[in-house]
Amino acid sequence: MYRARTRDIEVIVEPYYLEEQSSPEDNRYVWGYHIVIENHSPLAVRLTYRYWHITDQSGLVDEVEGPGVVGEQPRLQPGDTYEYSSGCPLDTPSGVMFGRYRMETDEGEVFDVKIPAFSLDSPGLLRVLN
């Protein structure tokens, strides 16, 4: 699992390879990821916007942005947790993702929360460490 905490908002990511949706012979590799957002702050916040920076094994970058997540703009009271799952296809057997969520307090203050960088690796992928 990967974790990041910004202004007492914690984002936890658990990626997983979706073998049944992938087709390596066609250069199609698909991952799912499960996100948990925990509000440890004393303020209620609404997730209004998301930004993803996705880099595949060959260095190709894709940026995805838009309102909310999975069609929602969840509001988290202090102590609340919000969870969702989504996915990411790549043309290469590995990659990395990171991003940010834009949050807004009830008082109208807007700030960004970091989504930690996480690795997308196909099972059995031979990795060489430097």
Backbone hydrogen bonds, N-H to C=O, Kabsch-Sander energy under -0.5 kcal/mol:
donor,donor_aa,acceptor,acceptor_aa,energy
2,Y,13,V,-2.5
4,A,11,V,-1.8
6,T,9,I,-2.5
9,I,6,T,-2.0
10,E,8,D,-0.6
10,E,38,E,-2.6
11,V,4,A,-3.0
12,I,36,V,-2.7
13,V,2,Y,-2.9
14,E,34,H,-2.2
16,Y,32,G,-2.8
18,L,30,V,-3.1
19,E,17,Y,-0.9
21,Q,18,L,-1.1
22,S,18,L,-0.9
22,S,19,E,-0.6
23,S,28,R,-3.2
26,D,23,S,-2.2
27,N,24,P,-1.9
28,R,23,S,-1.6
29,Y,90,L,-2.6
31,W,88,C,-2.4
32,G,16,Y,-3.2
33,Y,86,S,-2.3
34,H,14,E,-2.2
35,I,84,Y,-3.1
36,V,12,I,-2.4
37,I,82,Y,-3.1
38,E,10,E,-2.7
38,E,36,V,-0.5
39,N,80,D,-2.7
40,H,8,D,-2.7
40,H,38,E,-1.0
45,V,76,L,-2.2
46,R,104,E,-2.2
47,L,74,P,-2.6
48,T,46,R,-0.8
48,T,102,R,-2.6
49,Y,102,R,-1.1
50,R,66,G,-2.6
51,Y,100,R,-2.2
52,W,64,V,-3.1
53,H,98,F,-3.2
54,I,52,W,-0.5
54,I,62,D,-3.0
55,T,96,V,-2.8
56,D,60,L,-2.4
57,Q,94,S,-1.7
59,G,56,D,-2.1
62,D,54,I,-2.9
64,V,52,W,-2.1
66,G,50,R,-1.9
68,G,48,T,-1.2
69,V,72,E,-2.7
72,E,69,V,-2.8
76,L,45,V,-3.5
77,Q,75,R,-0.6
79,G,39,N,-2.9
80,D,77,Q,-2.6
82,Y,37,I,-2.5
84,Y,35,I,-2.0
86,S,33,Y,-2.1
88,C,31,W,-2.9
90,L,29,Y,-3.2
95,G,120,L,-2.0
96,V,55,T,-2.5
97,M,118,F,-2.4
98,F,53,H,-1.5
99,G,115,I,-1.6
100,R,51,Y,-2.1
101,Y,113,V,-2.5
102,R,49,Y,-2.6
103,M,101,Y,-0.6
103,M,111,F,-3.4
104,E,46,R,-1.8
105,T,109,E,-2.6
106,D,44,A,-0.8
108,G,105,T,-1.8
111,F,103,M,-2.2
113,V,101,Y,-3.0
115,I,99,G,-2.8
118,F,97,M,-2.7
120,L,95,G,-3.2
121,D,119,S,-0.6
122,S,93,P,-1.9
125,L,122,S,-1.7
127,R,125,L,-0.5
129,L,127,R,-0.6
